[in-house]
Amino acid sequence: MLYIGVDLGTSAVKLLLMDETGKVLNIVSKEYPLSFPQPGWSEQNPSDWWTQSIAGLKELTADVDKNDVAGISFGGQMHGLVVLDENDEVIRPAILWNDGRTQKETDYLNNEIGKEKLSELTGNIAFAGFTAPKILWLKANEPENFAKIKKIMLPKDYIAYRLTGEFSTDYSDASGMLLLDVKNKCWSKEMLDICDVKEEWMPKLYESYEKTGTLKPEVAKELGFPASCIVAAGAGDNAAAAIGTGTVGAGKCNLSLGTSGTLFITSDKFGVDPHNALHSFDHADGGYHLMGCMLSAASCNNWWMKDILHSDDFANEQKPLEEEGRLGENHVYFLPYLMGERSPHNDPSARAAFIGMSMDSSRADMLQAVFEGVAYGLRDSLEVARSLGVAPKRTTICGGGAKSPLWRKIVANIMNMQVDTVEVEEGPAYGGAILAAVADGTFESVEAATRTIVRKKDTTEPDPKLVAKYEQGYQKFKKFYPALKNLY
């Protein structure tokens, strides 16, 4: 049997084909545009997701027996607002996870409804990227579009809906909407009322590894797949990536260095961060997790390399940083807030900055500061977890930034953790394929699947001398945001 994982990302959809042993047979990526209609806004056209996903599915399976395709599932960019009318037509472009237009609505929810009330109802407070503030923004600023709403869904669920006709979502992705009672795994009627949302507008809820339906006959025919091909609910991208790295069961940790950066710590019990810096979400394995999310991670490197240096030679630019004695000695610091920041500051107005430059600061110093600044930003979330008594000693790592041994070394020493890579470094797409295999019955549980399929590749150990140097660096780094906050 063959299984497909669909990672619906911010810049592209990545599709992965896996057999029942976990072997990756093919990977295809299809890009689509991202628009910024106003400063701080971020939107995409869901029809682009669909067009490129279908094209990708065809290319992915061009050289295999399509009759063997038994299941499809997802990892998807979280929090995006997709709204459909009575004719199942998309009403307006999707408002994405990294969109910062909802400061007024976020403040209303946190200050007037109250953080304590929100946490009681959903396990979380409002962040500008979450879905609920977007709904309130739509109601206030585009009432004619709000009046047309008949369905509210998340990005990956739009693809699933068009594949199956089943209006569904999973608990992990729904956790980031601020509409779900995360602890009890149901829509919060009180939050729906606060946002003036009717429950019939909301999708049916499933565990990530549950079957939601099968392909519509016309879709199966177009793709050449059997009509019996199942579709599983899938997960938010970070939960799916955690499945793909074997971060399953209580007490595990995963770091993601993708467009955004995340610290993901699993638990078999529901818990809320009283500081409201970490998210309390449902996990794709049926349990729970705490997650810190920074809005710009590997995208900081992409911005620095492509937009500022106008270079695609990532490896060559890193070579000077590999010289003995460079790490831990940089006097230049970078605050990675290119799109504002979520964890732990919850400040859409925060902006990036280089600090500490002098006449002898070099191109390499600046790049090193970018790598270190992202790692320091993730350390901020780890410190919140440690304050709650959650202190993992090792972590897996995934995402585009994790392909750099140098960046992994910086992360290991700034976090003072063992950092493991896995043999298949495809994160959400691989996790989605595993979820499809579980839904189809190839494995009895997500834990059984990852125990069989996911294999560690290598480990980066922290160096005590570098750990000590970076500890001094972090103590300085954490003072910069409070010093600059009132200037944003």
C-alpha positions, 0 to 999 in steps of 0.5 A, spaced: 500 500 500 502 507 498 500 513 502 501 520 501 502 526 505 500 533 503 504 539 507 500 545 505 505 550 507 506 558 506 510 558 500 509 551 497 505 545 497 510 539 498 507 532 497 510 525 499 509 518 497 511 513 502 510 505 502 507 501 508 514 500 511 515 508 511 520 508 505 519 515 501 518 513 494 517 520 491 517 528 493 514 533 489 513 541 491 509 546 487 509 553 489 504 558 489 504 566 490 503 569 497 500 576 497 501 582 502 496 587 500 498 592 506 503 592 511 503 586 516 497 583 512 498 576 509 493 572 504 493 567 499 488 564 494 485 557 496 484 556 489 492 556 488 492 551 493 487 546 490 490 547 483 497 546 485 495 540 490 492 536 484 498 537 479 502 535 485 498 529 486 499 527 479 506 528 478 507 524 485 504 518 482 506 518 475 511 512 475 507 508 480 501 503 480 495 508 482 491 503 484 496 502 490 494 509 493 490 507 499 490 513 503 492 521 503 493 525 509 495 532 511 500 537 515 498 544 514 499 551 515 495 553 521 490 559 523 488 561 516 481 563 515 478 560 509 470 562 509 465 559 504 458 561 502 452 557 500 455 555 494 461 553 497 465 558 493 471 562 497 468 568 499 475 572 500 482 570 500 485 566 506 488 570 511 494 567 514 497 565 520 503 570 519 498 576 518 498 581 523 492 586 522 488 584 528 491 587 533 485 591 535 481 584 535 486 581 539 486 586 544 479 586 545 479 578 546 485 579 551 483 585 555 475 585 555 473 578 554 479 577 559 485 572 558 483 568 564 476 567 561 479 565 554 484 560 558 478 557 561 474 556 555 480 554 550 486 553 554 489 559 550 489 567 550 488 571 543 494 572 539 494 576 532 495 570 528 489 566 531 483 565 527 478 568 532 481 575 531 480 574 524 473 572 524 472 579 528 476 583 524 472 580 518 465 582 521 468 589 523 471 591 516 468 586 511 461 585 514 458 584 507 463 578 506 461 576 513 454 575 512 455 570 506 459 565 511 456 558 511 463 554 512 469 556 516 475 552 515 482 551 516 487 551 510 489 544 509 481 542 511 479 546 504 483 541 500 480 535 504 473 538 503 474 538 495 477 531 495 472 528 499 466 533 500 466 532 508 466 538 512 472 536 517 478 538 521 482 535 526 483 537 534 490 539 533 489 544 527 483 546 531 486 548 537 489 554 534 483 557 532 481 560 539 474 557 538 476 550 541 475 547 548 482 544 547 481 540 554 474 537 552 475 536 545 469 540 542 467 547 540 466 552 545 459 554 544 461 561 549 467 562 544 463 561 538 458 566 541 463 571 542 465 571 535 458 571 533 459 564 529 454 559 528 456 552 530 453 549 523 459 553 520 464 549 523 467 543 521 466 536 524 472 534 529 476 528 528 483 525 531 488 526 526 489 519 525 481 518 523 478 517 517 474 522 515 472 520 508 474 517 501 475 521 495 469 523 491 468 519 484 470 525 480 476 526 484 478 519 484 477 518 476 481 525 475 487 522 479 487 515 477 486 513 484 481 507 487 475 510 489 476 506 496 482 511 497 481 514 504 482 521 507 485 522 514 483 528 518 491 530 518 494 535 523 497 542 524 503 543 521 507 542 527 503 536 530 504 533 523 512 534 523 512 532 530 509 525 528 514 525 522 520 526 527 517 520 532 515 526 537 509 521 540 508 520 547 509 524 553 515 528 555 518 528 548 521 535 544 521 537 537 524 543 534 522 546 527 526 551 523 521 552 518 518 559 515 516 559 523 520 556 528 517 552 534 518 548 540 514 542 541 513 539 548 508 533 548 504 531 554 499 525 556 495 530 560 492 537 559 496 543 562 495 551 561 501 555 561 499 561 566 504 566 563 500 565 557 507 565 553 506 557 550 500 555 547 496 549 550 494 544 544 491 537 542 497 533 539 496 528 533 497 522 537 491 523 541 494 527 547 496 534 548 502 539 547 505 545 549 508 549 543 512 556 543 512 559 536 516 564 533 513 567 527 520 568 523 525 562 523 529 560 517 525 565 513 530 570 517 536 566 513 532 567 507 531 574 508 538 576 509 541 571 504 536 573 498 533 580 499 539 583 502 545 579 500 542 577 493 545 570 494 543 563 493 550 560 495 547 558 502 553 553 503 559 558 501 556 564 506 556 559 512 564 557 511 567 562 515 562 561 520 565 554 521 572 556 523 575 554 530 573 559 535 568 563 532 562 560 535 560 564 542 564 570 540 560 574 536 558 581 538 553 582 533 546 580 535 539 579 531 532 580 534 528 575 529 522 579 529 521 580 521 513 579 522 512 581 529 513 575 534 508 570 538 511 566 543 513 569 548 512 576 547 505 576 543 507 583 540 505 584 532 508 590 532 515 588 534 520 588 529 527 585 527 534 589 529 541 588 529 545 590 535 552 591 537 555 592 530 562 596 529 567 598 524 570 591 524 563 587 523 563 583 517 558 579 513 559 573 516 558 576 523 551 578 521 549 571 518 552 568 524 547 573 528 541 571 524 542 564 526 544 565 533 538 570 534 533 565 531 536 560 536 535 565 542 528 566 540 527 559 541 530 559 547 525 564 550 520 559 549 524 553 552 525 558 558 518 558 559 517 551 559 523 550 564 519 555 569 513 550 569 518 544 571 518 541 563 525 541 562 527 536 556 534 534 555 534 532 548 530 534 542 529 532 535 529 537 529 526 538 523 525 544 517 529 547 512 534 550 517 535 543 520 539 541 514 545 546 516 550 542 521 552 549 523 545 551 525 544 545 529 550 546 533 548 553 535 541 550 537 544 545 541 549 549 545 544 555 546 539 550 548 544 546 552 540 540 549 542 534 545 539 535 538 537 529 534 536 528 526 532 523 523 533 519 517 527 522 513 527 529 514 520 531 511 517 533 517 509 535 516 509 531 509 512 525 512 507 525 518 501 526 514 503 520 510 504 516 517 497 518 519 494 516 513 497 509 514 494 509 521 487 511 519 488 505 513 489 500 519 496 498 517 498 500 524 494 500 530 496 507 533 500 513 531 505 511 537 506 504 534 507 507 527 513 512 529 516 506 533 516 502 527 518 507 521 522 513 524 529 512 525 534 517 528 540 519 524 545 522 528 546 527 534 549 533 535 552 534 543 552 540 546 559 543 548 560 545 555 565 551 553 560 553 548 554 552 552 557 557 557 559 562 552 552 562 549 549 562 556 552 569 557 550 571 550 543 569 552 543 573 558 544 579 554 539 577 548 533 577 553 534 584 555 534 587 548 526 586 547 524 589 553 529 595 552 526 596 545 519 595 546 516 602 547 520 604 540 516 599 536 
